[in-house]
């Protein structure tokens, strides 16, 4: 079972990468941080007010989501 500390740690690592302009998939999160629950961490970050965009892709019937930060619009 994951601890609150692990969830918070994963959320912070993910947020740092997203703020750096990275696009992250579930495979990326697992390989880089051993995070099995990327959609849940994205949900947590969105609840905190972070503007995170998800894009769904598919190839040969396989689907996955890619997450990135919403770009700030210019006035």
PDB file of N, CA, C, O and CB in Angstrom:
ATOM      1  N   UNK A   1       0.842  -1.183   0.000  1.00  0.00           N
ATOM      2  CA  UNK A   1       0.000   0.000   0.000  1.00  0.00           C
ATOM      3  C   UNK A   1       0.883   1.240   0.000  1.00  0.00           C
ATOM      4  O   UNK A   1       1.889   1.301   0.708  1.00  0.00           O
ATOM      5  CB  UNK A   1      -0.956   0.001   1.218  1.00  0.00           C
ATOM      6  N   UNK A   2       0.495   2.229  -0.804  1.00  0.00           N
ATOM      7  CA  UNK A   2       1.246   3.474  -0.875  1.00  0.00           C
ATOM      8  C   UNK A   2       0.936   4.337   0.337  1.00  0.00           C
ATOM      9  O   UNK A   2      -0.196   4.376   0.819  1.00  0.00           O
ATOM     10  CB  UNK A   2       0.924   4.232  -2.173  1.00  0.00           C
ATOM     11  N   UNK A   3       1.931   5.009   0.806  1.00  0.00           N
ATOM     12  CA  UNK A   3       1.738   5.913   1.928  1.00  0.00           C
ATOM     13  C   UNK A   3       1.438   7.310   1.405  1.00  0.00           C
ATOM     14  O   UNK A   3       1.680   7.611   0.236  1.00  0.00           O
ATOM     15  CB  UNK A   3       2.980   5.925   2.848  1.00  0.00           C
ATOM     16  N   UNK A   4       0.913   8.154   2.274  1.00  0.00           N
ATOM     17  CA  UNK A   4       0.644   9.538   1.896  1.00  0.00           C
ATOM     18  C   UNK A   4       1.940  10.227   1.468  1.00  0.00           C
ATOM     19  O   UNK A   4       1.935  11.072   0.573  1.00  0.00           O
ATOM     20  CB  UNK A   4      -0.016  10.304   3.066  1.00  0.00           C
ATOM     21  N   UNK A   5       3.042   9.861   2.110  1.00  0.00           N
ATOM     22  CA  UNK A   5       4.340  10.444   1.767  1.00  0.00           C
ATOM     23  C   UNK A   5       4.730  10.080   0.344  1.00  0.00           C
ATOM     24  O   UNK A   5       5.220  10.931  -0.398  1.00  0.00           O
ATOM     25  CB  UNK A   5       5.422   9.973   2.749  1.00  0.00           C
ATOM     26  N   UNK A   6       4.521   8.830  -0.049  1.00  0.00           N
ATOM     27  CA  UNK A   6       4.847   8.391  -1.406  1.00  0.00           C
ATOM     28  C   UNK A   6       3.975   9.111  -2.416  1.00  0.00           C
ATOM     29  O   UNK A   6       4.471   9.569  -3.445  1.00  0.00           O
ATOM     30  CB  UNK A   6       4.677   6.871  -1.545  1.00  0.00           C
ATOM     31  N   UNK A   7       2.667   9.219  -2.135  1.00  0.00           N
ATOM     32  CA  UNK A   7       1.755   9.925  -3.046  1.00  0.00           C
ATOM     33  C   UNK A   7       2.195  11.373  -3.220  1.00  0.00           C
ATOM     34  O   UNK A   7       2.233  11.886  -4.338  1.00  0.00           O
ATOM     35  CB  UNK A   7       0.302   9.867  -2.520  1.00  0.00           C
ATOM     36  N   UNK A   8       2.526  12.029  -2.113  1.00  0.00           N
ATOM     37  CA  UNK A   8       2.953  13.428  -2.165  1.00  0.00           C
ATOM     38  C   UNK A   8       4.263  13.554  -2.937  1.00  0.00           C
ATOM     39  O   UNK A   8       4.442  14.490  -3.717  1.00  0.00           O
ATOM     40  CB  UNK A   8       3.114  14.002  -0.742  1.00  0.00           C
ATOM     41  N   UNK A   9       5.167  12.618  -2.719  1.00  0.00           N
ATOM     42  CA  UNK A   9       6.450  12.632  -3.402  1.00  0.00           C
ATOM     43  C   UNK A   9       6.255  12.463  -4.910  1.00  0.00           C
ATOM     44  O   UNK A   9       6.846  13.198  -5.701  1.00  0.00           O
ATOM     45  CB  UNK A   9       7.364  11.526  -2.850  1.00  0.00           C
ATOM     46  N   UNK A  10       5.432  11.504  -5.303  1.00  0.00           N
ATOM     47  CA  UNK A  10       5.150  11.298  -6.725  1.00  0.00           C
ATOM     48  C   UNK A  10       4.488  12.542  -7.313  1.00  0.00           C
ATOM     49  O   UNK A  10       4.844  12.974  -8.409  1.00  0.00           O
ATOM     50  CB  UNK A  10       4.247  10.056  -6.931  1.00  0.00           C
ATOM     51  N   UNK A  11       3.538  13.111  -6.599  1.00  0.00           N
ATOM     52  CA  UNK A  11       2.852  14.306  -7.096  1.00  0.00           C
ATOM     53  C   UNK A  11       3.847  15.431  -7.330  1.00  0.00           C
ATOM     54  O   UNK A  11       3.769  16.123  -8.345  1.00  0.00           O
ATOM     55  CB  UNK A  11       1.762  14.759  -6.109  1.00  0.00           C
ATOM     56  N   UNK A  12       4.780  15.622  -6.406  1.00  0.00           N
ATOM     57  CA  UNK A  12       5.764  16.692  -6.550  1.00  0.00           C
ATOM     58  C   UNK A  12       6.691  16.439  -7.732  1.00  0.00           C
ATOM     59  O   UNK A  12       6.996  17.366  -8.482  1.00  0.00           O
ATOM     60  CB  UNK A  12       6.581  16.837  -5.270  1.00  0.00           C
ATOM     61  N   UNK A  13       7.143  15.204  -7.912  1.00  0.00           N
ATOM     62  CA  UNK A  13       8.005  14.872  -9.042  1.00  0.00           C
ATOM     63  C   UNK A  13       7.285  15.108 -10.368  1.00  0.00           C
ATOM     64  O   UNK A  13       7.861  15.655 -11.308  1.00  0.00           O
ATOM     65  CB  UNK A  13       8.472  13.416  -8.945  1.00  0.00           C
ATOM     66  N   UNK A  14       6.032  14.693 -10.433  1.00  0.00           N
ATOM     67  CA  UNK A  14       5.222  14.868 -11.640  1.00  0.00           C
ATOM     68  C   UNK A  14       5.009  16.346 -11.915  1.00  0.00           C
ATOM     69  O   UNK A  14       5.172  16.798 -13.049  1.00  0.00           O
ATOM     70  CB  UNK A  14       3.866  14.148 -11.501  1.00  0.00           C
ATOM     71  N   UNK A  15       4.646  17.103 -10.882  1.00  0.00           N
ATOM     72  CA  UNK A  15       4.411  18.533 -11.049  1.00  0.00           C
ATOM     73  C   UNK A  15       5.669  19.243 -11.534  1.00  0.00           C
ATOM     74  O   UNK A  15       5.592  20.103 -12.411  1.00  0.00           O
ATOM     75  CB  UNK A  15       3.933  19.150  -9.736  1.00  0.00           C
ATOM     76  N   UNK A  16       6.805  18.900 -10.985  1.00  0.00           N
ATOM     77  CA  UNK A  16       8.073  19.517 -11.401  1.00  0.00           C
ATOM     78  C   UNK A  16       8.329  19.255 -12.887  1.00  0.00           C
ATOM     79  O   UNK A  16       8.718  20.161 -13.623  1.00  0.00           O
ATOM     80  CB  UNK A  16       9.251  18.973 -10.549  1.00  0.00           C
ATOM     81  N   UNK A  17       8.110  18.022 -13.318  1.00  0.00           N
ATOM     82  CA  UNK A  17       8.321  17.676 -14.729  1.00  0.00           C
ATOM     83  C   UNK A  17       7.336  18.416 -15.629  1.00  0.00           C
ATOM     84  O   UNK A  17       7.719  18.918 -16.686  1.00  0.00           O
ATOM     85  CB  UNK A  17       8.184  16.160 -14.936  1.00  0.00           C
ATOM     86  N   UNK A  18       6.079  18.486 -15.220  1.00  0.00           N
ATOM     87  CA  UNK A  18       5.072  19.189 -16.021  1.00  0.00           C
ATOM     88  C   UNK A  18       5.396  20.674 -16.128  1.00  0.00           C
ATOM     89  O   UNK A  18       5.265  21.265 -17.199  1.00  0.00           O
ATOM     90  CB  UNK A  18       3.675  19.001 -15.416  1.00  0.00           C
ATOM     91  N   UNK A  19       5.817  21.273 -15.023  1.00  0.00           N
ATOM     92  CA  UNK A  19       6.176  22.705 -15.034  1.00  0.00           C
ATOM     93  C   UNK A  19       7.398  22.969 -15.908  1.00  0.00           C
ATOM     94  O   UNK A  19       7.579  24.082 -16.403  1.00  0.00           O
ATOM     95  CB  UNK A  19       6.447  23.200 -13.604  1.00  0.00           C
ATOM     96  N   UNK A  20       8.230  21.958 -16.097  1.00  0.00           N
ATOM     97  CA  UNK A  20       9.406  22.077 -16.959  1.00  0.00           C
ATOM     98  C   UNK A  20       9.036  21.917 -18.437  1.00  0.00           C
ATOM     99  O   UNK A  20       9.900  21.978 -19.311  1.00  0.00           O
ATOM    100  CB  UNK A  20      10.458  21.034 -16.565  1.00  0.00           C
ATOM    101  N   UNK A  21       7.737  21.711 -18.705  1.00  0.00           N
ATOM    102  CA  UNK A  21       7.275  21.598 -20.082  1.00  0.00           C
ATOM    103  C   UNK A  21       7.225  20.184 -20.628  1.00  0.00           C
ATOM    104  O   UNK A  21       6.998  19.984 -21.821  1.00  0.00           O
ATOM    105  CB  UNK A  21       8.140  22.405 -20.947  1.00  0.00           C
ATOM    106  N   UNK A  22       7.435  19.203 -19.765  1.00  0.00           N
ATOM    107  CA  UNK A  22       7.422  17.819 -20.221  1.00  0.00           C
ATOM    108  C   UNK A  22       5.999  17.315 -20.443  1.00  0.00           C
ATOM    109  O   UNK A  22       5.049  17.801 -19.830  1.00  0.00           O
ATOM    110  CB  UNK A  22       8.140  16.928 -19.216  1.00  0.00           C
ATOM    111  N   UNK A  23       5.875  16.345 -21.320  1.00  0.00           N
ATOM    112  CA  UNK A  23       4.635  15.615 -21.540  1.00  0.00           C
ATOM    113  C   UNK A  23       4.864  14.227 -20.951  1.00  0.00           C
ATOM    114  O   UNK A  23       5.873  13.585 -21.245  1.00  0.00           O
ATOM    115  CB  UNK A  23       4.236  15.555 -23.085  1.00  0.00           C
ATOM    116  N   UNK A  24       3.928  13.760 -20.117  1.00  0.00           N
ATOM    117  CA  UNK A  24       4.145  12.529 -19.355  1.00  0.00           C
ATOM    118  C   UNK A  24       3.029  11.521 -19.626  1.00  0.00           C
ATOM    119  O   UNK A  24       1.849  11.870 -19.651  1.00  0.00           O
ATOM    120  CB  UNK A  24       4.229  12.837 -17.848  1.00  0.00           C
ATOM    121  N   UNK A  25       3.425  10.272 -19.827  1.00  0.00           N
ATOM    122  CA  UNK A  25       2.478   9.160 -19.956  1.00  0.00           C
ATOM    123  C   UNK A  25       2.626   8.263 -18.727  1.00  0.00           C
ATOM    124  O   UNK A  25       3.548   8.430 -17.929  1.00  0.00           O
ATOM    125  CB  UNK A  25       2.723   8.346 -21.286  1.00  0.00           C
ATOM    126  N   UNK A  26       1.709   7.314 -18.590  1.00  0.00           N
ATOM    127  CA  UNK A  26       1.792   6.362 -17.496  1.00  0.00           C
ATOM    128  C   UNK A  26       3.081   5.556 -17.524  1.00  0.00           C
ATOM    129  O   UNK A  26       3.653   5.258 -16.475  1.00  0.00           O
ATOM    130  CB  UNK A  26       0.613   5.434 -17.536  1.00  0.00           C
ATOM    131  N   UNK A  27       3.538   5.203 -18.712  1.00  0.00           N
ATOM    132  CA  UNK A  27       4.790   4.458 -18.844  1.00  0.00           C
ATOM    133  C   UNK A  27       5.954   5.322 -18.366  1.00  0.00           C
ATOM    134  O   UNK A  27       6.841   4.841 -17.661  1.00  0.00           O
ATOM    135  CB  UNK A  27       5.013   4.007 -20.312  1.00  0.00           C
ATOM    136  N   UNK A  28       5.947   6.598 -18.751  1.00  0.00           N
ATOM    137  CA  UNK A  28       7.007   7.510 -18.294  1.00  0.00           C
ATOM    138  C   UNK A  28       7.051   7.554 -16.765  1.00  0.00           C
ATOM    139  O   UNK A  28       8.120   7.436 -16.165  1.00  0.00           O
ATOM    140  CB  UNK A  28       6.783   8.935 -18.864  1.00  0.00           C
ATOM    141  N   UNK A  29       5.886   7.724 -16.143  1.00  0.00           N
ATOM    142  CA  UNK A  29       5.811   7.842 -14.685  1.00  0.00           C
ATOM    143  C   UNK A  29       6.301   6.565 -14.002  1.00  0.00           C
ATOM    144  O   UNK A  29       6.971   6.629 -12.971  1.00  0.00           O
ATOM    145  CB  UNK A  29       4.370   8.153 -14.248  1.00  0.00           C
ATOM    146  N   UNK A  30       5.973   5.422 -14.569  1.00  0.00           N
ATOM    147  CA  UNK A  30       6.428   4.167 -13.973  1.00  0.00           C
ATOM    148  C   UNK A  30       7.940   4.008 -14.110  1.00  0.00           C
ATOM    149  O   UNK A  30       8.626   3.682 -13.141  1.00  0.00           O
ATOM    150  CB  UNK A  30       5.715   2.980 -14.623  1.00  0.00           C
ATOM    151  N   UNK A  31       8.453   4.239 -15.313  1.00  0.00           N
ATOM    152  CA  UNK A  31       9.882   4.054 -15.550  1.00  0.00           C
ATOM    153  C   UNK A  31      10.715   5.041 -14.728  1.00  0.00           C
ATOM    154  O   UNK A  31      11.736   4.662 -14.154  1.00  0.00           O
ATOM    155  CB  UNK A  31      10.196   4.217 -17.041  1.00  0.00           C
ATOM    156  N   UNK A  32      10.287   6.294 -14.670  1.00  0.00           N
ATOM    157  CA  UNK A  32      11.088   7.323 -13.993  1.00  0.00           C
ATOM    158  C   UNK A  32      10.955   7.287 -12.479  1.00  0.00           C
ATOM    159  O   UNK A  32      11.942   7.454 -11.763  1.00  0.00           O
ATOM    160  CB  UNK A  32      10.694   8.685 -14.489  1.00  0.00           C
ATOM    161  N   UNK A  33       9.709   7.065 -11.977  1.00  0.00           N
ATOM    162  CA  UNK A  33       9.474   7.217 -10.541  1.00  0.00           C
ATOM    163  C   UNK A  33       8.804   6.008  -9.891  1.00  0.00           C
ATOM    164  O   UNK A  33       8.461   6.063  -8.710  1.00  0.00           O
ATOM    165  CB  UNK A  33       8.633   8.429 -10.302  1.00  0.00           C
ATOM    166  N   UNK A  34       8.613   4.927 -10.630  1.00  0.00           N
ATOM    167  CA  UNK A  34       7.898   3.743 -10.116  1.00  0.00           C
ATOM    168  C   UNK A  34       6.489   4.114  -9.633  1.00  0.00           C
ATOM    169  O   UNK A  34       5.985   3.559  -8.657  1.00  0.00           O
ATOM    170  CB  UNK A  34       8.697   3.090  -8.958  1.00  0.00           C
ATOM    171  N   UNK A  35       5.874   5.058 -10.337  1.00  0.00           N
ATOM    172  CA  UNK A  35       4.527   5.518 -10.015  1.00  0.00           C
ATOM    173  C   UNK A  35       3.529   4.752 -10.885  1.00  0.00           C
ATOM    174  O   UNK A  35       3.496   4.921 -12.104  1.00  0.00           O
ATOM    175  CB  UNK A  35       4.390   7.064 -10.232  1.00  0.00           C
ATOM    176  N   UNK A  36       2.720   3.910 -10.245  1.00  0.00           N
ATOM    177  CA  UNK A  36       1.725   3.113 -10.958  1.00  0.00           C
ATOM    178  C   UNK A  36       0.417   3.871 -11.158  1.00  0.00           C
ATOM    179  O   UNK A  36      -0.432   3.436 -11.936  1.00  0.00           O
ATOM    180  CB  UNK A  36       1.460   1.822 -10.208  1.00  0.00           C
ATOM    181  N   UNK A  37       0.241   4.994 -10.471  1.00  0.00           N
ATOM    182  CA  UNK A  37      -1.064   5.649 -10.402  1.00  0.00           C
ATOM    183  C   UNK A  37      -1.029   7.076 -10.952  1.00  0.00           C
ATOM    184  O   UNK A  37      -1.475   8.006 -10.282  1.00  0.00           O
ATOM    185  CB  UNK A  37      -1.557   5.666  -8.966  1.00  0.00           C
ATOM    186  N   UNK A  38      -0.507   7.253 -12.156  1.00  0.00           N
ATOM    187  CA  UNK A  38      -0.417   8.592 -12.728  1.00  0.00           C
ATOM    188  C   UNK A  38      -1.775   9.287 -12.817  1.00  0.00           C
ATOM    189  O   UNK A  38      -1.858  10.456 -12.442  1.00  0.00           O
ATOM    190  CB  UNK A  38       0.206   8.520 -14.101  1.00  0.00           C
ATOM    191  N   UNK A  39      -2.839   8.645 -13.288  1.00  0.00           N
ATOM    192  CA  UNK A  39      -4.124   9.356 -13.347  1.00  0.00           C
ATOM    193  C   UNK A  39      -4.596   9.868 -11.983  1.00  0.00           C
ATOM    194  O   UNK A  39      -5.187  10.944 -11.896  1.00  0.00           O
ATOM    195  CB  UNK A  39      -5.181   8.446 -13.931  1.00  0.00           C
ATOM    196  N   UNK A  40      -4.343   9.115 -10.937  1.00  0.00           N
ATOM    197  CA  UNK A  40      -4.737   9.559  -9.598  1.00  0.00           C
ATOM    198  C   UNK A  40      -3.898  10.747  -9.147  1.00  0.00           C
ATOM    199  O   UNK A  40      -4.422  11.670  -8.522  1.00  0.00           O
ATOM    200  CB  UNK A  40      -4.604   8.410  -8.592  1.00  0.00           C
ATOM    201  N   UNK A  41      -2.588  10.737  -9.458  1.00  0.00           N
ATOM    202  CA  UNK A  41      -1.746  11.864  -9.078  1.00  0.00           C
ATOM    203  C   UNK A  41      -2.131  13.112  -9.868  1.00  0.00           C
ATOM    204  O   UNK A  41      -2.089  14.219  -9.330  1.00  0.00           O
ATOM    205  CB  UNK A  41      -0.263  11.526  -9.300  1.00  0.00           C
ATOM    206  N   UNK A  42      -2.504  12.950 -11.140  1.00  0.00           N
ATOM    207  CA  UNK A  42      -2.974  14.080 -11.946  1.00  0.00           C
ATOM    208  C   UNK A  42      -4.261  14.626 -11.334  1.00  0.00           C
ATOM    209  O   UNK A  42      -4.435  15.841 -11.243  1.00  0.00           O
ATOM    210  CB  UNK A  42      -3.204  13.655 -13.433  1.00  0.00           C
ATOM    211  N   UNK A  43      -5.157  13.745 -10.916  1.00  0.00           N
ATOM    212  CA  UNK A  43      -6.396  14.162 -10.256  1.00  0.00           C
ATOM    213  C   UNK A  43      -6.077  14.988  -9.008  1.00  0.00           C
ATOM    214  O   UNK A  43      -6.676  16.040  -8.790  1.00  0.00           O
ATOM    215  CB  UNK A  43      -7.257  12.928  -9.881  1.00  0.00           C
ATOM    216  N   UNK A  44      -5.136  14.513  -8.190  1.00  0.00           N
ATOM    217  CA  UNK A  44      -4.739  15.242  -6.976  1.00  0.00           C
ATOM    218  C   UNK A  44      -4.202  16.629  -7.321  1.00  0.00           C
ATOM    219  O   UNK A  44      -4.542  17.615  -6.667  1.00  0.00           O
ATOM    220  CB  UNK A  44      -3.677  14.446  -6.192  1.00  0.00           C
ATOM    221  N   UNK A  45      -3.359  16.697  -8.352  1.00  0.00           N
ATOM    222  CA  UNK A  45      -2.776  17.985  -8.742  1.00  0.00           C
ATOM    223  C   UNK A  45      -3.844  18.941  -9.274  1.00  0.00           C
ATOM    224  O   UNK A  45      -3.799  20.142  -9.004  1.00  0.00           O
ATOM    225  CB  UNK A  45      -1.686  17.777  -9.803  1.00  0.00           C
ATOM    226  N   UNK A  46      -4.795  18.409 -10.025  1.00  0.00           N
ATOM    227  CA  UNK A  46      -5.896  19.254 -10.517  1.00  0.00           C
ATOM    228  C   UNK A  46      -6.732  19.779  -9.356  1.00  0.00           C
ATOM    229  O   UNK A  46      -7.182  20.925  -9.384  1.00  0.00           O
ATOM    230  CB  UNK A  46      -6.791  18.465 -11.500  1.00  0.00           C
ATOM    231  N   UNK A  47      -6.945  18.950  -8.334  1.00  0.00           N
ATOM    232  CA  UNK A  47      -7.691  19.399  -7.150  1.00  0.00           C
ATOM    233  C   UNK A  47      -6.977  20.543  -6.452  1.00  0.00           C
ATOM    234  O   UNK A  47      -7.616  21.375  -5.807  1.00  0.00           O
ATOM    235  CB  UNK A  47      -7.896  18.239  -6.171  1.00  0.00           C
ATOM    236  N   UNK A  48      -5.663  20.590  -6.573  1.00  0.00           N
ATOM    237  CA  UNK A  48      -4.867  21.668  -5.980  1.00  0.00           C
ATOM    238  C   UNK A  48      -4.895  22.930  -6.841  1.00  0.00           C
ATOM    239  O   UNK A  48      -4.356  23.966  -6.451  1.00  0.00           O
ATOM    240  CB  UNK A  48      -3.422  21.208  -5.782  1.00  0.00           C
ATOM    241  N   UNK A  49      -5.525  22.839  -8.013  1.00  0.00           N
ATOM    242  CA  UNK A  49      -5.669  24.011  -8.873  1.00  0.00           C
ATOM    243  C   UNK A  49      -4.737  24.085 -10.062  1.00  0.00           C
ATOM    244  O   UNK A  49      -4.755  25.075 -10.794  1.00  0.00           O
ATOM    245  CB  UNK A  49      -5.478  25.204  -8.074  1.00  0.00           C
ATOM    246  N   UNK A  50      -3.925  23.068 -10.276  1.00  0.00           N
ATOM    247  CA  UNK A  50      -3.010  23.076 -11.412  1.00  0.00           C
ATOM    248  C   UNK A  50      -3.780  22.769 -12.692  1.00  0.00           C
ATOM    249  O   UNK A  50      -4.620  21.870 -12.724  1.00  0.00           O
ATOM    250  CB  UNK A  50      -1.863  22.054 -11.205  1.00  0.00           C
ATOM    251  N   UNK A  51      -3.485  23.524 -13.741  1.00  0.00           N
ATOM    252  CA  UNK A  51      -4.147  23.361 -15.037  1.00  0.00           C
ATOM    253  C   UNK A  51      -3.362  22.342 -15.862  1.00  0.00           C
ATOM    254  O   UNK A  51      -2.360  22.670 -16.497  1.00  0.00           O
ATOM    255  CB  UNK A  51      -4.256  24.731 -15.796  1.00  0.00           C
ATOM    256  N   UNK A  52      -3.837  21.111 -15.836  1.00  0.00           N
ATOM    257  CA  UNK A  52      -3.165  20.016 -16.537  1.00  0.00           C
ATOM    258  C   UNK A  52      -4.085  19.506 -17.632  1.00  0.00           C
ATOM    259  O   UNK A  52      -5.256  19.212 -17.391  1.00  0.00           O
ATOM    260  CB  UNK A  52      -2.775  18.865 -15.556  1.00  0.00           C
ATOM    261  N   UNK A  53      -3.546  19.405 -18.830  1.00  0.00           N
ATOM    262  CA  UNK A  53      -4.288  18.953 -20.002  1.00  0.00           C
ATOM    263  C   UNK A  53      -3.980  17.484 -20.239  1.00  0.00           C
ATOM    264  O   UNK A  53      -2.838  17.052 -20.084  1.00  0.00           O
ATOM    265  CB  UNK A  53      -3.937  19.803 -21.255  1.00  0.00           C
ATOM    266  N   UNK A  54      -4.998  16.717 -20.617  1.00  0.00           N
ATOM    267  CA  UNK A  54      -4.763  15.331 -20.999  1.00  0.00           C
ATOM    268  C   UNK A  54      -5.172  15.153 -22.459  1.00  0.00           C
ATOM    269  O   UNK A  54      -6.196  15.673 -22.902  1.00  0.00           O
ATOM    270  CB  UNK A  54      -5.548  14.349 -20.073  1.00  0.00           C
ATOM    271  N   UNK A  55      -4.365  14.420 -23.182  1.00  0.00           N
ATOM    272  CA  UNK A  55      -4.638  14.100 -24.572  1.00  0.00           C
ATOM    273  C   UNK A  55      -4.606  12.582 -24.715  1.00  0.00           C
ATOM    274  O   UNK A  55      -3.656  11.930 -24.283  1.00  0.00           O
ATOM    275  CB  UNK A  55      -3.608  14.787 -25.530  1.00  0.00           C
ATOM    276  N   UNK A  56      -5.635  12.034 -25.317  1.00  0.00           N
ATOM    277  CA  UNK A  56      -5.713  10.589 -25.492  1.00  0.00           C
ATOM    278  C   UNK A  56      -5.249  10.218 -26.894  1.00  0.00           C
ATOM    279  O   UNK A  56      -5.634  10.852 -27.876  1.00  0.00           O
ATOM    280  CB  UNK A  56      -7.151  10.081 -25.241  1.00  0.00           C
ATOM    281  N   UNK A  57      -4.424   9.190 -26.975  1.00  0.00           N
ATOM    282  CA  UNK A  57      -3.917   8.678 -28.247  1.00  0.00           C
ATOM    283  C   UNK A  57      -4.235   7.196 -28.337  1.00  0.00           C
ATOM    284  O   UNK A  57      -4.468   6.533 -27.327  1.00  0.00           O
ATOM    285  CB  UNK A  57      -2.386   8.927 -28.389  1.00  0.00           C
ATOM    286  N   UNK A  58      -4.240   6.686 -29.564  1.00  0.00           N
ATOM    287  CA  UNK A  58      -4.438   5.243 -29.730  1.00  0.00           C
ATOM    288  C   UNK A  58      -3.725   4.761 -30.983  1.00  0.00           C
ATOM    289  O   UNK A  58      -3.642   5.461 -31.993  1.00  0.00           O
ATOM    290  CB  UNK A  58      -5.944   4.897 -29.801  1.00  0.00           C
ATOM    291  N   UNK A  59      -3.216   3.543 -30.880  1.00  0.00           N
ATOM    292  CA  UNK A  59      -2.566   2.875 -32.001  1.00  0.00           C
ATOM    293  C   UNK A  59      -2.927   1.407 -31.899  1.00  0.00           C
ATOM    294  O   UNK A  59      -2.742   0.791 -30.850  1.00  0.00           O
ATOM    295  CB  UNK A  59      -1.001   3.092 -31.996  1.00  0.00           C
ATOM    296  N   UNK A  60      -3.434   0.850 -32.965  1.00  0.00           N
ATOM    297  CA  UNK A  60      -3.784  -0.575 -33.023  1.00  0.00           C
ATOM    298  C   UNK A  60      -4.656  -0.997 -31.847  1.00  0.00           C
ATOM    299  O   UNK A  60      -4.462  -2.074 -31.283  1.00  0.00           O
ATOM    300  CB  UNK A  60      -2.521  -1.425 -33.053  1.00  0.00           C
ATOM    301  N   UNK A  61      -5.605  -0.161 -31.479  1.00  0.00           N
ATOM    302  CA  UNK A  61      -6.526  -0.492 -30.400  1.00  0.00           C
ATOM    303  C   UNK A  61      -6.003  -0.228 -29.007  1.00  0.00           C
ATOM    304  O   UNK A  61      -6.749  -0.390 -28.041  1.00  0.00           O
ATOM    305  CB  UNK A  61      -6.897  -1.900 -30.499  1.00  0.00           C
ATOM    306  N   UNK A  62      -4.760   0.169 -28.862  1.00  0.00           N
ATOM    307  CA  UNK A  62      -4.182   0.508 -27.556  1.00  0.00           C
ATOM    308  C   UNK A  62      -4.360   1.993 -27.328  1.00  0.00           C
ATOM    309  O   UNK A  62      -4.050   2.803 -28.202  1.00  0.00           O
ATOM    310  CB  UNK A  62      -2.672   0.109 -27.472  1.00  0.00           C
ATOM    311  N   UNK A  63      -4.868   2.359 -26.136  1.00  0.00           N
ATOM    312  CA  UNK A  63      -5.098   3.773 -25.810  1.00  0.00           C
ATOM    313  C   UNK A  63      -4.276   4.182 -24.604  1.00  0.00           C
ATOM    314  O   UNK A  63      -4.034   3.383 -23.699  1.00  0.00           O
ATOM    315  CB  UNK A  63      -6.590   4.038 -25.544  1.00  0.00           C
ATOM    316  N   UNK A  64      -3.848   5.439 -24.604  1.00  0.00           N
ATOM    317  CA  UNK A  64      -3.134   5.979 -23.459  1.00  0.00           C
ATOM    318  C   UNK A  64      -3.335   7.486 -23.413  1.00  0.00           C
ATOM    319  O   UNK A  64      -3.714   8.105 -24.408  1.00  0.00           O
ATOM    320  CB  UNK A  64      -1.628   5.623 -23.523  1.00  0.00           C
ATOM    321  N   UNK A  65      -3.079   8.059 -22.263  1.00  0.00           N
ATOM    322  CA  UNK A  65      -3.189   9.505 -22.081  1.00  0.00           C
ATOM    323  C   UNK A  65      -1.802  10.095 -21.900  1.00  0.00           C
ATOM    324  O   UNK A  65      -0.917   9.482 -21.303  1.00  0.00           O
ATOM    325  CB  UNK A  65      -4.092   9.848 -20.870  1.00  0.00           C
ATOM    326  N   UNK A  66      -1.635  11.286 -22.422  1.00  0.00           N
ATOM    327  CA  UNK A  66      -0.431  12.071 -22.231  1.00  0.00           C
ATOM    328  C   UNK A  66      -0.853  13.351 -21.518  1.00  0.00           C
ATOM    329  O   UNK A  66      -1.825  13.996 -21.912  1.00  0.00           O
ATOM    330  CB  UNK A  66       0.297  12.373 -23.600  1.00  0.00           C
ATOM    331  N   UNK A  67      -0.122  13.715 -20.470  1.00  0.00           N
ATOM    332  CA  UNK A  67      -0.458  14.889 -19.678  1.00  0.00           C
ATOM    333  C   UNK A  67       0.602  15.970 -19.831  1.00  0.00           C
ATOM    334  O   UNK A  67       1.795  15.684 -19.939  1.00  0.00           O
ATOM    335  CB  UNK A  67      -0.617  14.511 -18.209  1.00  0.00           C
ATOM    336  N   UNK A  68       0.142  17.217 -19.840  1.00  0.00           N
ATOM    337  CA  UNK A  68       1.058  18.355 -19.858  1.00  0.00           C
ATOM    338  C   UNK A  68       0.366  19.561 -19.249  1.00  0.00           C
ATOM    339  O   UNK A  68      -0.853  19.561 -19.080  1.00  0.00           O
ATOM    340  CB  UNK A  68       1.536  18.668 -21.301  1.00  0.00           C
ATOM    341  N   UNK A  69       1.137  20.588 -18.918  1.00  0.00           N
ATOM    342  CA  UNK A  69       0.577  21.794 -18.308  1.00  0.00           C
ATOM    343  C   UNK A  69      -0.093  22.634 -19.395  1.00  0.00           C
ATOM    344  O   UNK A  69       0.374  22.706 -20.531  1.00  0.00           O
ATOM    345  CB  UNK A  69       1.684  22.618 -17.570  1.00  0.00           C
ATOM    346  N   UNK A  70      -1.197  23.264 -19.010  1.00  0.00           N
ATOM    347  CA  UNK A  70      -1.891  24.170 -19.922  1.00  0.00           C
ATOM    348  C   UNK A  70      -1.030  25.411 -20.098  1.00  0.00           C
ATOM    349  O   UNK A  70      -0.521  25.971 -19.127  1.00  0.00           O
ATOM    350  CB  UNK A  70      -3.318  24.542 -19.389  1.00  0.00           C
ATOM    351  N   UNK A  71      -0.876  25.825 -21.320  1.00  0.00           N
ATOM    352  CA  UNK A  71      -0.082  27.012 -21.596  1.00  0.00           C
ATOM    353  C   UNK A  71      -0.863  28.250 -21.202  1.00  0.00           C
ATOM    354  O   UNK A  71      -2.071  28.336 -21.424  1.00  0.00           O
ATOM    355  CB  UNK A  71       0.320  27.073 -23.079  1.00  0.00           C
ATOM    356  N   UNK A  72      -0.161  29.206 -20.618  1.00  0.00           N
ATOM    357  CA  UNK A  72      -0.801  30.477 -20.260  1.00  0.00           C
ATOM    358  C   UNK A  72      -1.078  31.246 -21.534  1.00  0.00           C
ATOM    359  O   UNK A  72      -0.214  31.345 -22.404  1.00  0.00           O
ATOM    360  CB  UNK A  72       0.090  31.316 -19.286  1.00  0.00           C
ATOM    361  N   UNK A  73      -2.272  31.789 -21.648  1.00  0.00           N
ATOM    362  CA  UNK A  73      -2.620  32.555 -22.848  1.00  0.00           C
ATOM    363  C   UNK A  73      -2.097  33.981 -22.717  1.00  0.00           C
ATOM    364  O   UNK A  73      -2.057  34.547 -21.624  1.00  0.00           O
ATOM    365  CB  UNK A  73      -4.157  32.558 -23.077  1.00  0.00           C
ATOM    366  N   UNK A  74      -1.700  34.545 -23.841  1.00  0.00           N
ATOM    367  CA  UNK A  74      -1.193  35.909 -23.857  1.00  0.00           C
ATOM    368  C   UNK A  74      -2.368  36.880 -23.903  1.00  0.00           C
ATOM    369  O   UNK A  74      -3.383  36.594 -24.540  1.00  0.00           O
ATOM    370  CB  UNK A  74      -0.242  36.135 -25.062  1.00  0.00           C
ATOM    371  N   UNK A  75      -2.239  38.031 -23.229  1.00  0.00           N
ATOM    372  CA  UNK A  75      -3.344  39.005 -23.254  1.00  0.00           C
ATOM    373  C   UNK A  75      -3.520  39.675 -24.589  1.00  0.00           C
ATOM    374  O   UNK A  75      -4.408  40.512 -24.747  1.00  0.00           O
ATOM    375  CB  UNK A  75      -3.127  40.053 -22.215  1.00  0.00           C
TER     376      UNK A  75
END
